[in-house]
Amino acid sequence: MTKLLQWLLGLSLLGGVWVAVTFDLLGVALPRACWEVAWPLPAYLLVLFGCYSLATVGYRVATFNDCEEAARELQAQILEAKADLKSRGLLF
């Protein structure tokens, strides 16, 4: 199962439970305090997901490693391509 399908499955299960609790589809009378917490739950989860995403991106940027060998190889390929184009008469 791909990560996308895992997220969609989790969101659909959570959404189904939220709809059932919020609109009282199960016939279970919840206390008013529980209903007041359950009603804005999607907004809370959206904010929490945004915070998690920002933290993950920030961590990955902070721990990004340099690839010195790949950089040198790419520079050599660029010089080779420039020499090839210059031999074919392209001036830049």
KEKE-3310 file (N, C-alpha, C; in steps of 0.2 Angstrom, whole numbers, plus 5000, padded with zeros to 4 digits):
npx = (5004:5003:5010:5001:4989:4988:4987:4975:4966:4967:4962:4949:4943:4944:4937:4924:4921:4921:4910:4899:4900:4898:4886:4877:4874:4874:4866:4870:4870:4881:4890:4889:4901:4910:4905:4907:4921:4923:4917:4925:4936:4942:4948:4957:4965:4970:4978:4987:4993:4999:5009:5016:5021:5028:5038:5044:5049:5058:5067:5072:5079:5088:5096:5102:5113:5129:5134:5149:5157:5147:5144:5157:5157:5146:5150:5161:5155:5147:5158:5163:5151:5151:5163:5160:5149:5155:5165:5156:5152:5144:5143:5144)
npy = (4994:5011:5026:5037:5031:5026:5038:5043:5033:5033:5047:5046:5036:5043:5055:5049:5044:5057:5063:5055:5056:5070:5074:5066:5052:5040:5039:5040:5049:5062:5071:5089:5095:5086:5087:5100:5099:5090:5096:5107:5099:5095:5108:5110:5098:5101:5112:5107:5097:5106:5112:5101:5098:5109:5108:5096:5099:5110:5103:5094:5102:5108:5097:5094:5086:5089:5085:5083:5076:5073:5086:5090:5081:5085:5099:5095:5089:5100:5108:5099:5099:5112:5113:5104:5110:5122:5117:5114:5126:5134:5149:5157)
npz = (5000:4995:5002:4999:4998:5011:5019:5013:5017:5031:5033:5027:5036:5048:5045:5042:5055:5062:5055:5059:5073:5074:5068:5074:5070:5074:5085:5098:5112:5115:5127:5129:5129:5123:5110:5107:5106:5096:5084:5079:5075:5062:5057:5067:5065:5052:5054:5062:5053:5044:5052:5055:5042:5039:5049:5045:5032:5035:5044:5035:5025:5034:5037:5025:5014:5006:4990:4985:4975:4965:4961:4956:4945:4937:4934:4926:4915:4910:4906:4896:4887:4883:4876:4866:4859:4856:4846:4836:4831:4838:4847:4863)
capx = (5000:5007:5009:4995:4983:4988:4984:4968:4962:4966:4958:4942:4941:4943:4931:4918:4920:4919:4903:4895:4899:4896:4879:4874:4871:4874:4861:4873:4870:4887:4889:4890:4908:4913:4903:4911:4928:4923:4915:4931:4942:4945:4952:4963:4970:4973:4983:4992:4996:5003:5014:5020:5024:5034:5044:5048:5053:5063:5072:5076:5083:5094:5101:5103:5120:5132:5137:5155:5159:5142:5145:5163:5156:5142:5155:5165:5150:5146:5163:5163:5146:5153:5168:5157:5145:5160:5167:5151:5151:5140:5146:5140)
capy = (5000:5017:5031:5041:5027:5025:5044:5043:5028:5036:5053:5044:5034:5049:5059:5045:5045:5064:5064:5051:5060:5077:5074:5061:5047:5033:5039:5041:5056:5064:5077:5095:5097:5082:5089:5106:5098:5086:5100:5110:5095:5096:5113:5108:5093:5104:5116:5102:5094:5111:5113:5095:5099:5114:5106:5091:5102:5113:5098:5091:5107:5109:5091:5092:5085:5091:5080:5086:5072:5074:5093:5090:5078:5090:5104:5092:5088:5106:5110:5095:5101:5119:5112:5101:5115:5127:5114:5114:5132:5139:5154:5159)
capz = (5000:4995:5007:4998:5000:5019:5021:5011:5021:5038:5032:5026:5042:5053:5042:5044:5063:5063:5053:5063:5080:5074:5066:5079:5066:5078:5090:5104:5114:5118:5131:5125:5129:5118:5104:5105:5104:5089:5079:5075:5074:5055:5057:5071:5061:5046:5057:5065:5048:5042:5057:5054:5036:5040:5053:5041:5027:5039:5046:5029:5023:5038:5037:5018:5013:5000:4986:4981:4969:4960:4959:4951:4939:4934:4931:4920:4910:4908:4902:4890:4883:4880:4871:4860:4856:4852:4840:4831:4829:4842:4851:4868)
cpx = (5005:5006:5003:4989:4982:4985:4977:4963:4961:4962:4950:4939:4939:4937:4924:4916:4917:4912:4898:4894:4896:4888:4875:4870:4870:4869:4863:4873:4876:4886:4891:4897:4912:4911:4906:4918:4928:4921:4921:4937:4945:4950:4958:4968:4973:4979:4989:4996:5001:5009:5019:5024:5030:5040:5048:5052:5059:5069:5076:5080:5089:5099:5103:5111:5122:5134:5143:5157:5154:5143:5151:5161:5151:5146:5159:5161:5148:5151:5164:5157:5148:5158:5165:5153:5150:5163:5162:5149:5147:5144:5142:5144)
cpy = (5006:5022:5035:5037:5026:5032:5045:5039:5031:5042:5051:5041:5039:5053:5055:5045:5052:5065:5061:5054:5066:5078:5069:5055:5041:5033:5039:5048:5058:5070:5083:5097:5092:5084:5095:5105:5094:5091:5104:5106:5095:5102:5112:5103:5097:5109:5112:5099:5100:5112:5107:5095:5104:5112:5100:5094:5106:5108:5095:5096:5108:5103:5089:5091:5087:5085:5083:5083:5073:5081:5094:5087:5082:5096:5101:5091:5094:5109:5106:5097:5108:5118:5109:5106:5120:5124:5113:5121:5137:5143:5156:5163)
cpz = (5000:5001:5006:5000:5008:5021:5019:5015:5028:5038:5031:5033:5048:5051:5043:5051:5065:5061:5057:5070:5079:5072:5069:5074:5069:5083:5097:5106:5118:5122:5127:5124:5124:5111:5102:5104:5097:5083:5075:5074:5067:5055:5061:5068:5055:5049:5059:5059:5045:5046:5056:5047:5036:5044:5049:5036:5030:5041:5040:5025:5027:5038:5029:5017:5006:4996:4982:4975:4964:4957:4954:4945:4934:4930:4925:4914:4906:4903:4895:4885:4879:4875:4865:4856:4852:4846:4835:4829:4833:4847:4856:4873)
residu = (MET:THR:LYS:LEU:LEU:GLN:TRP:LEU:LEU:GLY:LEU:SER:LEU:LEU:GLY:GLY:VAL:TRP:VAL:ALA:VAL:THR:PHE:ASP:LEU:LEU:GLY:VAL:ALA:LEU:PRO:ARG:ALA:CYS:TRP:GLU:VAL:ALA:TRP:PRO:LEU:PRO:ALA:TYR:LEU:LEU:VAL:LEU:PHE:GLY:CYS:TYR:SER:LEU:ALA:THR:VAL:GLY:TYR:ARG:VAL:ALA:THR:PHE:ASN:ASP:CYS:GLU:GLU:ALA:ALA:ARG:GLU:LEU:GLN:ALA:GLN:ILE:LEU:GLU:ALA:LYS:ALA:ASP:LEU:LYS:SER:ARG:GLY:LEU:LEU:PHE)
# end
